[in-house]
Amino acid sequence: MRLRLGPAAIAALALLAPTAGLASELEAYSSTQLNVQSQWRNGASTTVVPLYEFLSLTGREVAIPGGQLYFQVDGWGAANLGSNPWWNGFTNSGAFSGDLNLAWVQGRFFENQFRVTIGRQTVGYGNSRMLQLDGLSLQGVIAKMVTLDAYVGVPTTQRFTAYGNLYSANPTIGDFAVGARAGFAWTTWLNAGVSAAFAWDTWPATSEWKPSREDLAVDVRFSPVSWVTLLGYLDWSLFASNYFSGFGGQIADANLSLIFPVNPYLQFTGEYTYSVPALALPYNSILWVFTDTAHQYAGATARVGLELFKIKVPLDIEVGYRRIFESWSGLATSAGAGDRYVLKATWRATKTATLGAEGARLYLPGASVPVAPGVSESLANEGYWQARAFGTMKAYGVTGTLDFQGYWFDQPVNAVKQSIIGSATLGYDVGGGFAVVGALQAGTTPFYASYMNGLVKLTYNATYRSREVYE
């Protein structure tokens, strides 16, 4: 475990007192959750009883010299009340567990045109990929047209393990990260920017400090009229040239969408996506071997509501098509190219109830693909039929959901040609902040001949707000 500077900085800055004439708001959130559930471990099922406590404290509009102060602390803790061992993640902590999700303080100055944030935070602009880090971020706006964003710090890890841990769920792993975005906006027509993201980590095998991420990106949103919007994004990996070759070999992620929201009941969308999943991972990730090919597709969808035809039935129908291009060693080819068709209907029975059905067909015809210089392998036809039914409802303090999905494969998977899964949830607001929630899932898949999981929770949620005006 290493020292976290974020919480210490927050504690120091939070001592700044509000000045006269302005209002401040404090919000506290608490949730207590008791689970009784089965845990599958070492080939056997045991019952564990973890008790969770979630706490969040948020402060807004606290006046400080020259601006305002905002802060948030959010974390959770858990303890197993049962006698059986509780496995609570890779970094198993035994009967107890917990984490600090957020712990930051932010100063806003010059009528909110400049922000400084320090502590544990989530950065979500440019090509940061919603990076969570312990550090500092800056945001500035110049003349309402130019934006400058930057961050520096250490990517966080879960359960207070050491920075740079290979088993972290953070998409960016390392001992140090830095990034920025420069943007330009003009009215509602144009918003475009360039961004960069870099991270370095100590590789266990050699103890060398090496880059774990090196990306440059551009993004654009162009909407000259209300009925058309163009969205584009391109992320370019500096590292990819060491691994991939050929045209587009250094593109980690690219997408382009053209949206036509004709009216609230009619919308058309065209899209193109190219991605290399491996380049979204840290360079030292063990998952590279499973994700080092490129994927791309192009398609279009159309959504129409019956109200467009003056039919007073809140039913939306969506039709979609995708042309899928498989690839080999980062080079787009026609090998394994296929098609996917989707038909979906959603009925908004009331403001709090929705029912829907969806059907899809994926077809990838067999092809010959290269597996070595001068050697090819023939692939069988692959694909599946899919059917889904779903619904949500909220009334009289009861909230429920239903979801059933079925897949029928063209080729057997583990000698099984179908997969059927069903899930249901039901919750009741008892009152006084208490609620009873239950969930059930069952099915048969290529990996389980049959299975059923159930969960019942008693939760307590309470939000307290206080607002004071200092004269």
C-alpha positions as CSV (number, residue, x, y, z in Angstrom):
1,M,0.0,0.0,0.0
2,R,1.3,3.4,-0.9
3,L,0.5,6.9,0.5
4,R,-2.4,8.6,-1.1
5,L,-2.0,12.4,-1.3
6,G,-5.5,13.1,-2.6
7,P,-7.4,12.6,0.7
8,A,-4.8,14.6,2.7
9,A,-5.1,17.5,0.2
10,I,-8.9,17.4,0.5
11,A,-8.8,17.5,4.3
12,A,-6.6,20.5,4.2
13,L,-8.5,22.5,1.6
14,A,-11.9,21.6,3.0
15,L,-11.0,23.7,6.1
16,L,-11.5,26.9,4.1
17,A,-14.5,28.6,5.6
18,P,-17.3,30.1,3.5
19,T,-17.2,33.9,3.2
20,A,-20.1,36.3,3.6
21,G,-23.0,36.8,1.2
22,L,-23.0,33.4,-0.7
23,A,-24.8,30.1,-0.2
24,S,-23.3,26.7,0.2
25,E,-24.9,23.2,-0.1
26,L,-23.9,20.0,1.5
27,E,-25.3,16.6,0.4
28,A,-24.8,13.3,2.2
29,Y,-25.8,9.9,0.8
30,S,-25.8,6.6,2.6
31,S,-26.7,3.1,1.5
32,T,-26.6,0.0,3.6
33,Q,-26.9,-3.3,1.8
34,L,-27.0,-6.9,3.2
35,N,-26.5,-9.8,0.8
36,V,-27.1,-13.5,1.4
37,Q,-25.7,-15.2,-1.6
38,S,-24.0,-18.4,-2.9
39,Q,-20.3,-18.2,-3.8
40,W,-18.7,-20.6,-6.2
41,R,-15.1,-21.3,-5.2
42,N,-12.7,-24.2,-5.4
43,G,-15.4,-26.4,-7.1
44,A,-18.0,-25.9,-4.4
45,S,-20.8,-23.6,-3.5
46,T,-20.8,-21.8,-0.1
47,T,-23.1,-19.2,1.4
48,V,-21.6,-15.8,2.4
49,V,-23.3,-12.9,4.1
50,P,-21.5,-9.6,3.2
51,L,-22.7,-6.3,4.7
52,Y,-22.0,-3.3,2.6
53,E,-22.0,0.4,3.5
54,F,-21.8,3.1,0.8
55,L,-21.1,6.7,1.8
56,S,-20.9,9.9,-0.2
57,L,-20.4,13.5,0.9
58,T,-20.7,16.3,-1.7
59,G,-20.2,20.0,-1.2
60,R,-21.2,22.8,-3.6
61,E,-20.8,26.5,-4.0
62,V,-18.7,27.0,-0.9
63,A,-17.3,30.6,-1.2
64,I,-13.5,31.0,-1.1
65,P,-11.4,34.1,-2.0
66,G,-11.8,34.7,-5.7
67,G,-14.2,31.8,-6.4
68,Q,-16.1,28.8,-5.2
69,L,-15.1,25.4,-3.7
70,Y,-16.7,22.1,-4.6
71,F,-15.7,18.7,-3.1
72,Q,-16.8,15.1,-3.0
73,V,-15.7,12.0,-1.0
74,D,-17.2,8.7,-2.0
75,G,-16.3,5.2,-0.7
76,W,-17.5,1.9,0.6
77,G,-16.7,-0.8,3.1
78,A,-17.9,-4.3,3.6
79,A,-17.7,-7.1,6.1
80,N,-18.7,-10.8,5.8
81,L,-21.0,-11.7,8.6
82,G,-21.1,-15.4,7.7
83,S,-18.7,-18.1,8.9
84,N,-17.7,-19.3,5.4
85,P,-14.6,-17.7,3.7
86,W,-15.6,-14.7,1.5
87,W,-13.7,-14.3,-1.8
88,N,-14.1,-10.6,-2.6
89,G,-11.8,-10.0,-5.6
90,F,-8.3,-10.7,-6.9
91,T,-6.8,-8.9,-3.9
92,N,-8.8,-10.9,-1.5
93,S,-8.9,-9.2,1.9
94,G,-10.6,-12.0,3.8
95,A,-13.6,-11.0,5.8
96,F,-13.3,-7.3,5.1
97,S,-13.1,-5.1,2.0
98,G,-13.5,-1.5,0.9
99,D,-12.3,1.2,-1.5
100,L,-12.3,4.9,-2.0
101,N,-14.0,5.8,-5.3
102,L,-13.6,9.5,-5.3
103,A,-12.0,12.1,-3.0
104,W,-11.4,15.4,-4.7
105,V,-11.7,19.2,-4.1
106,Q,-12.2,21.7,-6.9
107,G,-11.8,25.4,-7.0
108,R,-13.7,27.4,-9.6
109,F,-12.6,30.9,-10.5
110,F,-13.2,33.8,-13.0
111,E,-17.0,33.0,-13.2
112,N,-16.4,29.3,-13.7
113,Q,-14.0,29.8,-16.6
114,F,-11.1,28.2,-14.8
115,R,-11.2,25.0,-12.6
116,V,-8.5,23.3,-10.6
117,T,-9.2,19.8,-9.2
118,I,-7.0,17.8,-6.9
119,G,-7.4,14.4,-5.4
120,R,-8.9,11.1,-6.6
121,Q,-11.0,11.9,-9.7
122,T,-12.3,10.7,-13.0
123,V,-11.1,12.4,-16.2
124,G,-13.4,12.1,-19.1
125,Y,-12.4,14.4,-21.9
126,G,-10.4,13.8,-25.1
127,N,-8.9,10.3,-25.3
128,S,-8.6,9.8,-21.6
129,R,-11.0,6.9,-21.7
130,M,-12.6,7.9,-18.4
131,L,-9.3,7.7,-16.5
132,Q,-9.4,7.5,-12.8
133,L,-6.3,8.9,-11.1
134,D,-4.9,10.4,-8.0
135,G,-3.6,13.8,-9.1
136,L,-4.3,17.2,-10.5
137,S,-6.5,18.4,-13.4
138,L,-7.0,21.8,-14.9
139,Q,-9.8,23.2,-17.1
140,G,-9.9,26.6,-18.7
141,V,-12.1,28.4,-21.2
142,I,-10.9,31.4,-23.3
143,A,-13.5,33.7,-24.9
144,K,-16.1,31.0,-24.8
145,M,-14.5,29.4,-27.8
146,V,-11.2,27.8,-26.8
147,T,-11.0,25.2,-24.1
148,L,-7.8,23.8,-22.5
149,D,-7.9,20.7,-20.3
150,A,-5.0,18.9,-18.8
151,Y,-4.3,16.3,-16.1
152,V,-1.3,14.6,-14.3
153,G,-1.2,12.0,-11.7
154,V,-1.1,8.2,-11.0
155,P,-3.7,5.8,-12.3
156,T,-5.6,4.3,-9.4
157,T,-5.9,0.6,-8.5
158,Q,-8.7,-1.1,-6.7
159,R,-8.8,-2.0,-3.0
160,F,-5.7,0.1,-2.2
161,T,-3.2,-2.1,-3.9
162,A,0.1,-0.8,-5.2
163,Y,0.0,1.6,-8.2
164,G,0.7,-0.1,-11.5
165,N,-0.9,-3.4,-10.4
166,L,-1.4,-5.6,-13.5
167,Y,-4.7,-6.9,-12.1
168,S,-6.2,-3.4,-11.8
169,A,-9.6,-2.8,-13.6
170,N,-8.3,0.6,-14.6
171,P,-7.9,0.7,-18.4
172,T,-4.7,2.7,-18.0
173,I,-2.1,1.0,-15.7
174,G,1.0,2.8,-14.6
175,D,3.0,4.8,-12.1
176,F,2.5,8.1,-13.9
177,A,0.0,9.5,-16.4
178,V,-0.3,12.8,-18.2
179,G,-2.7,14.1,-20.8
180,A,-4.4,17.1,-22.3
181,R,-7.0,18.3,-24.8
182,A,-7.2,21.6,-26.7
183,G,-10.6,22.3,-28.2
184,F,-12.4,24.9,-30.3
185,A,-16.1,25.6,-30.3
186,W,-18.1,28.0,-32.5
187,T,-21.8,28.4,-31.6
188,T,-23.7,25.1,-31.9
189,W,-22.1,24.4,-35.3
190,L,-18.7,23.1,-34.4
191,N,-16.8,21.5,-31.5
192,A,-13.5,20.0,-32.4
193,G,-10.4,19.1,-30.4
194,V,-7.0,17.4,-30.3
195,S,-5.9,15.3,-27.3
196,A,-3.0,13.3,-26.0
197,A,-2.7,10.6,-23.4
198,F,0.6,9.1,-22.0
199,A,1.3,6.7,-19.2
200,W,4.4,4.9,-17.9
201,D,4.8,1.8,-15.8
202,T,7.5,-0.3,-14.2
203,W,7.6,-3.6,-16.0
204,P,7.9,-6.5,-13.5
205,A,10.2,-8.6,-15.7
206,T,12.9,-6.0,-16.1
207,S,12.1,-3.3,-13.5
208,E,12.4,-0.8,-16.3
209,W,10.1,2.3,-16.6
210,K,8.4,1.9,-19.9
211,P,5.4,3.5,-21.6
212,S,2.1,1.6,-21.1
213,R,0.1,4.0,-23.3
214,E,1.0,6.6,-26.0
215,D,-2.1,8.0,-27.9
216,L,-3.0,11.0,-29.9
217,A,-6.6,11.7,-30.9
218,V,-8.9,14.1,-32.7
219,D,-12.6,14.5,-32.2
220,V,-15.2,16.6,-34.0
221,R,-18.9,17.4,-33.6
222,F,-20.4,19.3,-36.6
223,S,-24.1,20.3,-36.6
224,P,-24.8,23.2,-39.0
225,V,-28.6,22.6,-38.8
226,S,-30.8,21.0,-36.2
227,W,-31.7,18.0,-38.3
228,V,-28.1,16.7,-39.0
229,T,-25.1,16.0,-36.7
230,L,-21.7,14.6,-37.7
231,L,-19.7,12.9,-35.0
232,G,-16.1,11.8,-35.6
233,Y,-13.2,10.4,-33.5
234,L,-9.8,9.1,-34.4
235,D,-7.3,7.7,-31.9
236,W,-3.7,7.1,-33.2
237,S,-1.3,4.8,-31.2
238,L,2.4,5.7,-31.3
239,F,3.2,2.2,-30.0
240,A,1.3,0.3,-32.7
241,S,4.0,0.7,-35.3
242,N,6.1,-1.7,-33.2
243,Y,3.4,-4.4,-33.6
244,F,1.1,-3.8,-36.6
245,S,1.9,-2.9,-40.2
246,G,0.0,-1.7,-43.2
247,F,-2.5,1.0,-43.9
248,G,-4.3,1.9,-40.7
249,G,-2.0,-0.2,-38.6
250,Q,-1.5,2.6,-36.0
251,I,-5.2,3.4,-35.6
252,A,-6.4,2.3,-32.2
253,D,-10.0,3.5,-32.6
254,A,-12.0,5.4,-35.2
255,N,-15.6,6.0,-35.6
256,L,-17.8,8.2,-37.7
257,S,-21.6,8.8,-37.3
258,L,-24.1,10.8,-39.3
259,I,-27.3,11.4,-37.4
260,F,-30.5,12.8,-38.9
261,P,-33.0,13.5,-36.1
262,V,-35.8,14.5,-38.5
263,N,-38.3,14.9,-35.6
264,P,-39.0,13.2,-32.2
265,Y,-40.6,10.2,-34.0
266,L,-38.2,9.7,-36.9
267,Q,-34.4,9.4,-36.9
268,F,-31.8,7.9,-39.3
269,T,-28.2,7.1,-38.3
270,G,-25.3,6.0,-40.4
271,E,-22.1,4.8,-38.7
272,Y,-18.6,3.4,-39.4
273,T,-16.3,1.9,-36.7
274,Y,-12.8,0.6,-36.8
275,S,-11.1,-0.6,-33.6
276,V,-8.2,-2.7,-32.4
277,P,-9.1,-3.9,-28.9
278,A,-5.5,-4.6,-28.0
279,L,-4.6,-1.0,-28.4
280,A,-7.2,0.0,-25.7
281,L,-5.2,-2.1,-23.2
282,P,-1.9,-1.3,-21.4
283,Y,1.0,-2.6,-23.4
284,N,2.0,-5.0,-20.6
285,S,-1.5,-6.5,-20.4
286,I,-1.7,-10.3,-20.6
287,L,-5.0,-9.9,-22.6
288,W,-3.1,-8.7,-25.7
289,V,-2.8,-12.2,-27.1
290,F,-6.6,-12.5,-27.2
291,T,-7.4,-9.0,-28.8
292,D,-4.6,-8.3,-31.3
293,T,-6.8,-8.1,-34.4
294,A,-8.7,-5.3,-35.9
295,H,-12.5,-5.1,-36.2
296,Q,-14.6,-2.9,-38.4
297,Y,-18.1,-2.5,-39.5
298,A,-20.4,0.0,-41.3
299,G,-24.1,0.2,-41.0
300,A,-27.3,2.2,-40.7
301,T,-30.4,2.3,-38.4
302,A,-33.8,3.9,-38.7
303,R,-36.2,4.5,-35.8
304,V,-39.8,5.4,-36.4
305,G,-42.6,6.0,-34.0
306,L,-46.3,5.3,-34.8
307,E,-47.1,8.7,-33.6
308,L,-45.5,10.0,-36.8
309,F,-48.5,8.7,-38.6
310,K,-51.0,10.2,-36.1
311,I,-51.5,6.9,-34.5
312,K,-51.8,7.5,-30.8
313,V,-49.8,4.4,-29.8
314,P,-46.4,5.1,-28.2
315,L,-44.6,2.3,-30.1
316,D,-41.2,2.8,-31.6
317,I,-39.8,0.4,-34.3
318,E,-36.1,0.3,-35.1
319,V,-34.5,-1.4,-38.1
320,G,-30.7,-1.8,-38.4
321,Y,-28.1,-3.3,-40.6
322,R,-24.4,-3.8,-40.2
323,R,-21.8,-4.9,-42.7
324,I,-19.0,-6.6,-40.7
325,F,-15.5,-6.8,-42.0
326,E,-13.2,-9.3,-40.3
327,S,-9.5,-8.6,-40.3
328,W,-6.2,-10.4,-40.0
329,S,-3.0,-9.0,-38.3
330,G,-4.4,-5.5,-38.4
331,L,-5.1,-5.5,-42.1
332,A,-8.7,-5.2,-43.2
333,T,-9.7,-8.0,-45.5
334,S,-12.9,-9.6,-46.8
335,A,-12.1,-12.8,-44.9
336,G,-15.0,-13.7,-42.7
337,A,-17.0,-10.6,-43.7
338,G,-20.7,-10.9,-42.8
339,D,-24.0,-9.2,-42.1
340,R,-26.1,-8.4,-39.1
341,Y,-29.8,-7.5,-39.2
342,V,-31.8,-6.2,-36.2
343,L,-35.5,-5.5,-35.7
344,K,-36.7,-4.0,-32.5
345,A,-40.0,-2.8,-31.1
346,T,-40.5,-0.8,-27.9
347,W,-43.9,0.0,-26.4
348,R,-44.1,2.7,-23.7
349,A,-47.2,1.4,-22.1
350,T,-47.1,4.2,-19.4
351,K,-44.6,6.8,-18.2
352,T,-43.2,4.1,-15.9
353,A,-43.7,0.9,-17.9
354,T,-42.0,-0.3,-21.0
355,L,-42.3,-3.6,-23.0
356,G,-40.2,-4.6,-26.0
357,A,-39.1,-7.4,-28.3
358,E,-36.0,-7.7,-30.5
359,G,-34.8,-10.1,-33.1
360,A,-31.4,-10.3,-34.8
361,R,-29.5,-12.4,-37.4
362,L,-25.7,-12.6,-37.7
363,Y,-24.3,-14.4,-40.7
364,L,-20.6,-14.9,-41.4
365,P,-20.1,-17.1,-44.5
366,G,-17.1,-19.4,-44.5
367,A,-13.9,-18.0,-46.1
368,S,-10.3,-18.8,-46.5
369,V,-8.0,-16.9,-44.3
370,P,-4.1,-16.8,-44.1
371,V,-2.6,-18.5,-41.0
372,A,1.0,-18.5,-42.2
373,P,2.9,-17.4,-45.3
374,G,1.5,-19.4,-48.2
375,V,-0.9,-21.3,-45.9
376,S,-4.7,-20.7,-45.6
377,E,-7.4,-22.2,-43.5
378,S,-11.0,-22.6,-44.6
379,L,-13.7,-21.5,-42.1
380,A,-17.2,-22.8,-41.7
381,N,-20.3,-20.6,-42.0
382,E,-20.9,-19.0,-38.6
383,G,-23.5,-16.9,-37.0
384,Y,-26.7,-17.0,-34.9
385,W,-30.3,-16.1,-34.6
386,Q,-31.3,-14.1,-31.6
387,A,-34.6,-13.3,-29.9
388,R,-35.2,-11.1,-26.9
389,A,-38.1,-9.9,-24.9
390,F,-37.9,-7.3,-22.1
391,G,-40.0,-5.1,-19.8
392,T,-39.7,-2.6,-17.0
393,M,-42.3,-1.4,-14.6
394,K,-42.6,1.0,-11.6
395,A,-45.8,1.6,-9.7
396,Y,-47.1,1.7,-6.1
397,G,-43.6,1.5,-4.7
398,V,-42.7,-1.6,-6.7
399,T,-40.0,-1.7,-9.4
400,G,-39.5,-4.7,-11.6
401,T,-37.7,-5.9,-14.7
402,L,-37.8,-8.9,-17.0
403,D,-35.4,-9.9,-19.7
404,F,-35.3,-13.1,-21.7
405,Q,-32.7,-13.8,-24.4
406,G,-32.2,-16.8,-26.7
407,Y,-29.4,-17.6,-29.2
408,W,-29.4,-20.3,-31.8
409,F,-25.9,-20.9,-33.3
410,D,-25.1,-22.0,-36.8
411,Q,-22.2,-24.0,-35.5
412,P,-22.1,-25.7,-32.1
413,V,-20.2,-24.1,-29.3
414,N,-18.9,-26.7,-26.9
415,A,-21.3,-29.2,-28.7
416,V,-24.3,-27.0,-27.8
417,K,-26.3,-25.2,-30.5
418,Q,-28.4,-22.8,-28.3
419,S,-28.2,-20.5,-25.3
420,I,-31.3,-19.4,-23.4
421,I,-31.1,-16.9,-20.5
422,G,-33.7,-15.3,-18.4
423,S,-33.5,-12.7,-15.6
424,A,-35.9,-10.9,-13.3
425,T,-35.7,-8.3,-10.6
426,L,-38.2,-7.0,-8.1
427,G,-37.9,-4.3,-5.6
428,Y,-40.3,-2.8,-3.0
429,D,-40.0,0.5,-1.3
430,V,-40.8,-0.3,2.3
431,G,-40.6,3.3,3.5
432,G,-38.3,5.2,5.7
433,G,-35.4,4.7,3.3
434,F,-35.7,0.9,3.4
435,A,-36.2,-1.3,0.3
436,V,-36.3,-5.0,-0.4
437,V,-34.7,-6.0,-3.7
438,G,-34.5,-9.5,-5.2
439,A,-32.9,-10.8,-8.4
440,L,-33.1,-14.1,-10.2
441,Q,-31.2,-15.4,-13.2
442,A,-31.4,-18.8,-14.8
443,G,-30.6,-20.4,-18.1
444,T,-28.7,-23.0,-20.2
445,T,-25.6,-22.0,-22.2
446,P,-22.7,-23.7,-23.9
447,F,-20.7,-23.2,-20.7
448,Y,-23.4,-24.4,-18.2
449,A,-25.9,-27.3,-18.8
450,S,-28.2,-25.3,-16.5
451,Y,-27.7,-22.7,-13.8
452,M,-29.7,-20.5,-11.5
453,N,-28.6,-17.6,-9.3
454,G,-30.7,-15.7,-6.8
455,L,-30.0,-12.6,-4.6
456,V,-32.1,-10.9,-2.0
457,K,-31.0,-7.5,-0.5
458,L,-32.3,-5.3,2.2
459,T,-31.1,-1.7,1.5
460,Y,-31.2,1.6,3.2
461,N,-30.8,4.8,1.3
462,A,-31.0,8.3,2.7
463,T,-30.0,11.6,1.3
464,Y,-29.6,14.6,3.5
465,R,-29.3,18.2,2.2
466,S,-28.5,21.3,4.0
467,R,-28.3,24.8,2.5
468,E,-27.1,27.8,4.4
469,V,-26.7,31.4,3.4
470,Y,-24.0,33.3,5.2
471,E,-24.8,37.0,5.8
